[in-house]
């Protein structure tokens, strides 16, 4: 399946537009990862734990979007947009939210 952020795939004209498809992932980062990330923020550097969770959430959201596209008979998703959010919840916890959306299409 082609998945692209662009609206035109060179050499693959769109034959049919099938509509919007989406995928979402909401993952909780445990308190130890949150604490470690907070310390990293204070002293500088990157938080490998958060980066790993963001990649995981992105992959889940994209796979859900692709599943919806396949279900409607698409062989590509174009105009893909990814949205990332971090939401604080009670007791100092954090939820990582990733949404993926695009247009399901049939291309040559």
C-alpha positions in Angstrom: 0.0 0.0 0.0 1.3 3.5 -0.9 1.2 5.9 2.0 2.2 9.5 1.3 1.9 13.0 2.6 1.7 14.4 -0.9 -1.6 14.5 -2.9 -0.1 13.1 -6.2 2.0 10.0 -6.6 4.2 10.4 -9.7 3.5 7.7 -12.2 0.4 6.5 -10.3 -2.7 8.6 -11.3 -5.7 8.5 -9.0 -8.5 6.5 -10.5 -11.0 6.8 -7.6 -11.3 8.7 -4.4 -12.8 6.6 -1.6 -12.8 9.2 1.3 -11.2 10.0 4.6 -9.5 7.3 6.6 -8.1 7.7 10.1 -6.2 6.0 12.8 -5.6 6.9 16.4 -3.3 5.7 19.2 -3.3 6.8 22.8 -0.6 5.4 24.9 0.2 5.9 28.6 3.8 6.4 29.6 4.5 5.0 33.0 5.6 7.1 36.0 9.2 5.9 35.8 9.5 7.0 32.2 7.8 10.3 33.1 10.2 10.9 36.0 13.3 10.0 33.8 12.1 12.3 31.0 11.6 15.1 33.5 15.2 14.7 34.7 16.4 14.7 31.1 14.5 17.9 30.4 16.2 19.6 33.4 19.8 18.5 32.5 19.3 18.4 28.7 19.5 15.7 26.2 16.9 13.5 24.5 14.4 11.2 26.2 14.8 7.8 24.5 11.8 6.5 26.4 9.4 9.1 25.0 10.9 8.8 21.5 10.3 5.1 21.5 6.7 5.6 22.7 6.0 8.2 20.1 7.3 6.0 17.3 5.1 3.1 18.7 2.0 5.3 18.8 2.7 6.7 15.3 3.1 3.2 13.9 -0.2 2.0 15.5 -2.1 5.1 14.1 -0.7 4.6 10.6 -1.5 0.8 10.7 -5.1 1.6 11.8 -5.4 4.1 8.9 -4.1 1.6 6.4 -6.5 -1.0 7.7 -9.5 1.4 7.1 -8.1 2.1 3.6 -7.9 -1.6 2.8 -11.4 -2.2 4.1 -12.8 0.3 1.6 -10.8 -1.1 -1.3 -8.0 1.4 -1.5 -4.5 0.6 -2.6 -3.0 4.0 -1.4 -3.5 6.7 1.1 -2.5 10.2 0.1 -2.4 13.6 1.8 -1.5 11.9 5.1 -1.3 14.2 8.1 0.1 13.1 11.5 -1.0 14.9 14.7 0.9 14.5 18.0 -0.4 15.6 21.5 0.7 15.1 25.0 -1.9 15.2 27.7 -1.2 15.4 31.4 -3.5 13.3 33.5 -3.9 12.9 37.3 -1.0 12.0 39.5 1.6 13.5 37.2 1.1 10.9 34.4 1.1 11.6 30.7 -0.8 10.2 27.8 0.7 10.3 24.3 -1.8 10.8 21.5 -1.1 10.3 17.8 -3.7 10.7 15.0 -3.1 9.8 11.4 -5.6 10.9 8.6 -5.5 10.8 4.8 -7.6 10.2 1.7 -8.1 6.6 0.6 -7.7 6.2 -3.1 -7.2 3.7 -5.9 -4.2 4.4 -8.1 -2.8 2.7 -11.2 
